[in-house]
Amino acid sequence: MAEITPAGQAWIEAFRKPSQLAMRAMFRGFTAEELLVFRDLCLRLATNQHRLADHLRQIGSQS
């Protein structure tokens, strides 16, 4: 089991705010509906990428 140290927690908190600001800037101008569609598409792409990687591993192990 692992536990985040107080120094690690402080680093996470310091990193979180600039990250949130960057994300807000990057997605500025998108509607809530567009963001939901974008999220769905990204999740589908990730799923397809995992399937492809699994398929390629299978093919590689058959050689």
Buried (B, 14 or more C-beta within 10 A) or exposed (E): EEEEEEEEEEEEEEEEEEEEEEEEEEEEEEEEEEEEEEEEEEEEEEEEEEEEEEEEEEEEEEE
